[in-house]
Amino acid sequence: MTDTLLARLDQFPAVALLGPRQVGKTTLAEWIADQRESVYLDLESPPDRERLDDPVYYLSGHADKLVILDEVQRMPELFQTLRGLIDRGRRKGQKAGRFLLLGSASIDLLRQSGESLAGRIAYVDLNPLDVLEVGPAERDRLWVRGGFPDSFLADSDAASMVWREAFIRTYLQRDIPQLGPRIPAETLRRFWTMLAHDQGGLLNAAHLGRGLAVDGKSVARYLDLLVDLLLVRRLPPCHANVGKRLVRSPKVYVRDSGIVHRLLGLGDRDAVLGHPVAGGSWEGFVIENLLGAVPEGTEASFYRTAAGAEIDLVLDLPGGKRWAVEIKRGLTPKPERGFHHACEDLKPDRAFIVYSGDDDYRKSGGLTVIGLKGLCERLQG
């Protein structure tokens, strides 16, 4: 990510580095700060916030430095100020590398920066650790513990579970209330846990509402919040014109597999493999890894018809290529009949089965069986 971030800073006046809490944004920003003259402000720190009581005065005094603003969604009113400073700097010939903005809540940051900094800002997503960043022997640990560095690197599975529980409680009891929504922490945790139980299932707002004793609008609000906090993914259905009745509801995934397992109380690999969520958890793990590796501009969806034809992940890549991906846990993957029917409908350029092994081989019908790391490498290459 370092090369990408440096390239964007050399091109744009402002760069937003987005990712959930504890994923490594500040660590990466501090490394960048060591490479060039900079000033770092944590907007959750009262002394740092006080420095920005008069932001134009303070930031103008650091016009020759890279200004790093951490947790910038805490002060959305800053974006209008940044726009004026960027435009003033452009008139003086300073075109790039003014501000690095770190944010752990996407929607407020994107909306504010989209309104105020259009054409002046680039976005870089920092995801948890993925299969390209760990050794082959550590892949199961990555799946079970998730990709947050402190969880993955914990001394034991038990210590990892303690970290993930603290992570969940911090979001529910501190971060979300600070962002404004008045949702009881217990209610939101139950909702989050219900999503984990149905990992990769179609969104059924009525069912979720009955379980929480709330209406459909509340369910939509809760889901929007977790999506905006980069904790849950809403995978849209593919809207292909194939003349068949298509499923219209999105599929919903808790994005980090370790958080799924903590919400369900699954402390180690054996507990995960013995739970009904194992298949959905592996599917979500694969999808997050693949979407972290896709080229910029890729559109992701799933395909399902009322008759049962289904593709777990459809990737529409830049340049017009379409890849179909079936996800199977285990070492002897066999595609479902519905996958073949779906491929006949969509006619993808490539069709893959991602499985738990590492070898790549071809099957009849132009189908490639491939390990997760191998497909991530193909997407990046």
C-alpha positions in Angstrom: 0.0 0.0 0.0 2.9 2.3 0.6 3.7 2.8 -3.1 0.1 3.5 -3.9 -0.2 6.0 -1.1 3.0 7.9 -2.1 1.9 8.0 -5.7 -1.5 9.5 -4.8 0.2 12.1 -2.6 2.4 13.0 -5.5 -0.7 13.5 -7.7 -3.4 15.0 -5.4 -3.4 17.8 -2.9 -5.4 15.6 -0.4 -5.5 11.8 0.0 -8.0 10.0 2.2 -6.8 6.7 3.7 -9.9 4.7 4.7 -10.3 1.6 6.8 -11.8 0.3 10.0 -10.2 1.0 13.4 -7.0 -0.9 14.3 -6.3 -1.9 10.8 -3.0 0.0 10.6 -3.8 3.4 9.1 -1.9 5.4 11.7 1.1 3.0 11.5 1.3 3.5 7.8 0.8 7.3 8.1 3.6 7.5 10.6 5.9 5.7 8.2 5.0 8.1 5.5 5.6 11.0 7.9 9.2 9.8 8.4 9.8 10.1 4.7 8.9 13.8 4.4 8.5 16.9 6.6 5.1 16.6 8.2 2.9 17.4 11.2 0.5 14.8 12.7 -2.8 15.7 14.5 -5.1 13.2 16.2 -8.6 14.7 16.1 -9.6 12.5 19.0 -7.0 14.3 21.2 -8.4 17.4 22.9 -5.0 19.2 22.6 -4.8 18.5 18.9 -8.4 19.7 18.4 -7.6 22.9 20.3 -4.8 23.6 17.8 -7.5 23.7 15.1 -9.8 26.2 16.9 -8.6 28.6 14.1 -7.8 26.0 11.4 -6.9 28.5 8.7 -4.3 30.2 10.9 -2.8 26.9 12.1 -2.7 25.0 8.8 -1.4 28.1 6.9 1.6 28.0 9.2 2.4 24.5 7.9 1.8 25.1 4.2 5.2 23.6 3.4 4.6 20.3 5.2 2.4 17.2 4.8 -0.4 17.6 7.4 -1.8 14.3 8.6 -5.3 14.5 10.2 -6.2 11.2 12.0 -9.9 10.3 12.6 -10.9 13.3 10.4 -14.6 12.4 10.5 -14.6 13.8 14.0 -14.3 17.3 12.5 -16.3 17.3 9.2 -16.4 21.1 9.3 -12.7 21.0 8.4 -13.3 20.0 4.8 -14.5 23.5 3.7 -11.3 25.0 5.2 -9.2 22.4 3.4 -10.7 23.3 0.1 -9.8 27.0 0.5 -6.3 26.1 1.6 -5.8 23.7 -1.3 -7.1 26.3 -3.9 -4.9 29.0 -2.4 -1.9 26.7 -2.6 -2.6 25.8 -6.2 -2.6 29.5 -7.1 0.9 29.6 -5.6 2.0 26.6 -7.5 1.6 23.9 -4.8 -0.3 21.1 -6.5 0.1 17.9 -4.5 0.8 16.3 -1.1 -0.8 18.8 1.2 -3.0 16.7 3.4 -3.3 13.0 4.4 -6.7 12.3 6.0 -7.2 9.1 8.0 -10.8 8.0 8.5 -12.5 4.9 10.0 -16.1 5.8 9.0 -16.5 6.0 5.2 -19.9 7.7 4.6 -19.4 10.9 6.5 -15.9 11.3 5.2 -16.9 10.5 1.6 -19.9 12.8 1.7 -18.0 15.7 3.2 -15.0 15.4 1.1 -17.1 14.7 -2.0 -19.0 18.0 -1.5 -16.0 20.1 -0.6 -12.9 18.5 -2.2 -14.2 17.1 -5.6 -11.3 16.9 -8.0 -8.8 17.6 -5.2 -8.8 14.3 -3.3 -8.0 10.6 -3.9 -9.1 7.7 -1.9 -7.1 4.7 -0.8 -8.6 1.8 1.1 -6.6 0.0 3.8 -8.0 -3.5 4.5 -7.0 -6.0 7.2 -4.2 -8.5 6.4 -4.9 -10.8 3.5 -3.6 -14.1 2.1 -0.9 -12.3 0.1 0.6 -11.0 3.3 0.9 -14.2 5.4 2.6 -17.5 4.7 0.8 -20.6 3.4 0.9 -22.2 6.9 -0.8 -19.2 8.4 -3.9 -19.1 6.1 -6.2 -21.0 8.5 -5.0 -18.8 11.4 -5.9 -15.7 9.2 -9.3 -17.2 8.5 -10.1 -18.1 12.2 -8.7 -14.9 13.8 -9.4 -12.5 11.0 -7.0 -9.9 9.5 -6.8 -7.2 12.1 -3.1 -7.2 13.0 -3.4 -7.4 16.8 -5.9 -10.3 16.5 -3.9 -12.2 14.0 -0.5 -11.7 15.8 -1.9 -12.5 19.3 0.1 -15.1 21.3 -2.8 -17.5 21.4 -6.3 -18.1 20.1 -7.7 -17.1 23.6 -5.7 -13.8 23.5 -7.0 -13.1 20.0 -10.6 -13.6 21.2 -10.0 -11.2 24.1 -8.7 -8.6 21.6 -11.7 -9.0 19.3 -14.2 -8.8 22.1 -12.6 -5.5 23.2 -12.7 -4.3 19.6 -16.4 -5.0 19.4 -17.2 -3.4 22.7 -15.2 -0.3 21.8 -17.2 0.2 18.6 -20.6 -0.4 20.4 -19.9 1.6 23.5 -17.7 4.5 22.4 -17.3 4.9 18.6 -20.9 4.6 17.4 -22.3 6.9 20.1 -19.7 9.5 19.2 -20.9 9.4 15.6 -24.3 10.4 16.7 -26.7 7.4 16.2 -28.7 6.7 19.3 -28.9 2.9 19.1 -28.7 0.8 22.3 -25.4 -1.1 22.3 -27.1 -4.3 23.2 -29.5 -4.0 20.3 -26.8 -3.3 17.8 -24.7 -6.2 19.1 -27.7 -8.6 18.6 -28.1 -7.3 15.1 -24.4 -7.7 14.3 -24.6 -11.2 15.7 -27.7 -12.1 13.7 -25.8 -11.0 10.5 -22.9 -13.3 11.6 -25.2 -16.3 12.1 -26.5 -15.7 8.5 -23.1 -14.9 7.0 -23.5 -14.5 3.2 -27.3 -14.8 3.3 -29.8 -12.7 1.4 -30.9 -9.6 3.3 -34.3 -10.3 4.9 -35.2 -7.1 6.7 -38.5 -8.5 7.9 -36.9 -11.5 9.6 -34.2 -9.3 11.2 -36.8 -6.8 12.4 -38.9 -9.5 14.0 -35.9 -10.8 15.9 -35.0 -7.4 17.2 -38.6 -6.2 17.7 -38.0 -3.2 15.4 -39.4 -2.0 12.1 -37.8 -2.3 8.7 -36.6 1.3 8.7 -34.6 0.6 11.8 -33.1 -2.5 10.3 -32.0 -0.5 7.3 -30.6 2.2 9.5 -28.6 -0.3 11.5 -27.3 -2.0 8.4 -26.3 1.3 6.8 -24.4 2.2 9.9 -22.3 -1.0 10.0 -21.7 -0.7 6.2 -20.6 2.9 6.6 -18.2 1.9 9.4 -16.6 -0.6 7.0 -17.6 -3.6 9.3 -20.3 -5.1 7.0 -20.4 -5.6 3.2 -23.6 -5.4 1.2 -22.9 -7.4 -2.1 -25.4 -6.3 -4.7 -27.1 -8.8 -7.1 -26.0 -8.8 -10.8 -28.5 -7.1 -13.0 -27.9 -9.0 -16.2 -30.4 -8.8 -19.0 -30.9 -12.6 -19.4 -34.7 -12.7 -19.6 -34.9 -14.6 -16.3 -36.3 -13.8 -12.8 -33.4 -12.6 -10.8 -33.0 -12.3 -7.0 -33.0 -8.6 -6.2 -32.0 -8.6 -2.5 -28.3 -8.1 -1.7 -26.2 -10.6 0.2 -24.7 -9.4 3.5 -21.4 -10.3 5.0 -19.6 -9.3 8.2 -16.4 -8.3 6.6 -13.8 -9.8 9.0 -14.0 -13.5 9.6 -12.4 -13.1 13.0 -15.2 -10.8 14.1 -17.8 -13.3 12.8 -16.2 -16.0 15.0 -16.0 -13.8 18.0 -19.7 -12.8 17.7 -20.6 -16.5 17.6 -18.2 -17.5 20.4 -16.0 -19.7 18.2 -12.5 -19.6 19.7 -10.5 -21.9 17.5 -10.4 -23.7 14.2 -12.1 -26.9 15.5 -15.0 -24.7 16.9 -15.4 -23.0 13.5 -15.3 -26.2 11.5 -17.9 -27.7 13.8 -20.4 -24.8 13.4 -22.9 -24.3 10.6 -21.4 -20.9 9.8 -18.2 -22.5 8.5 -19.2 -22.4 4.9 -20.5 -18.9 5.0 -17.5 -17.7 6.9 -15.1 -19.2 4.4 -17.1 -17.6 1.5 -17.0 -14.2 3.1 -13.3 -14.6 3.8 -12.6 -15.5 0.2 -14.7 -12.6 -1.1 -12.9 -10.0 1.2 -9.5 -11.2 0.0 -10.5 -11.2 -3.7 -12.1 -7.7 -3.5 -8.9 -6.5 -1.8 -6.9 -7.7 -4.8 -9.1 -6.6 -7.7 -8.0 -3.7 -10.0 -9.4 -0.3 -9.4 -12.7 0.2 -11.1 -13.9 -3.5 -10.8 -17.6 -4.0 -10.1 -18.5 -6.9 -7.8 -21.9 -8.7 -7.5 -23.5 -12.1 -7.2 -25.9 -13.8 -9.6 -28.9 -15.9 -8.6 -32.1 -16.7 -10.4 -35.4 -17.8 -8.9 -34.8 -21.2 -10.6 -31.5 -21.8 -8.6 -28.8 -20.8 -11.0 -26.1 -19.1 -8.9 -22.6 -17.6 -9.0 -21.1 -16.6 -5.7 -19.1 -13.7 -7.0 -19.2 -11.9 -10.4 -16.3 -9.6 -11.2 -16.7 -7.1 -14.0 -13.1 -6.1 -14.5 -11.8 -2.9 -16.2 -11.7 -3.4 -20.0 -15.0 -5.4 -20.1 -13.8 -8.8 -18.9 -16.2 -10.7 -16.7 -15.0 -13.5 -14.3 -17.3 -15.9 -12.5 -16.2 -17.3 -9.1 -17.6 -20.3 -7.2 -16.4 -20.7 -3.6 -16.0 -24.1 -2.0 -14.4 -25.0 1.3 -12.5 -28.3 1.1 -10.0 -30.0 -1.1 -12.3 -31.8 -3.6 -14.4 -29.0 -5.0 -17.3 -29.9 -7.3 -19.4 -27.1 -8.9 -23.1 -27.2 -8.4 -25.4 -27.6 -11.4 -26.7 -24.1 -10.7 -23.2 -22.7 -11.3 -23.0 -24.2 -14.8 -26.5 -22.9 -15.6 -25.5 -19.4 -14.4 -22.4 -19.5 -16.5 -24.6 -20.4 -19.5 -26.7 -17.3 -18.7 -23.9 -14.8 -18.2 -21.2 -16.3 -20.5 -18.2 -15.1 -18.4 -14.8 -14.8 -20.0 -13.3 -16.9 -17.2 -14.8 -19.2 -14.6 -13.1 -20.3 -11.4 -13.7 -22.5 -8.4 -11.8 -21.2 -5.3 -11.1 -24.0 -2.8 -9.0 -24.6 0.3 -6.0 -26.1 -1.5 -3.1 -24.5 -3.3 -2.8 -26.3 -6.7 -4.3 -25.0 -9.9 -5.9 -27.3 -12.4 -8.5 -27.3 -15.2 -11.8 -29.1 -15.3 -14.1 -29.7 -18.2 -16.1 -26.7 -19.6 -13.2 -24.3 -19.3 -13.4 -24.2 -15.5 -10.3 -23.5 -13.5 -9.9 -24.8 -9.9 -7.6 -22.5 -8.0 -6.4 -21.6 -4.5 -7.4 -18.3 -3.0 -3.8 -16.9 -3.1 -3.4 -17.9 -6.7 -6.6 -16.1 -7.8 -5.6 -13.0 -5.8 -2.2 -13.0 -7.6 -4.0 -13.2 -11.0 -6.2 -10.3 -10.1 -3.2 -8.2 -9.0 -1.1 -9.2 -12.0 
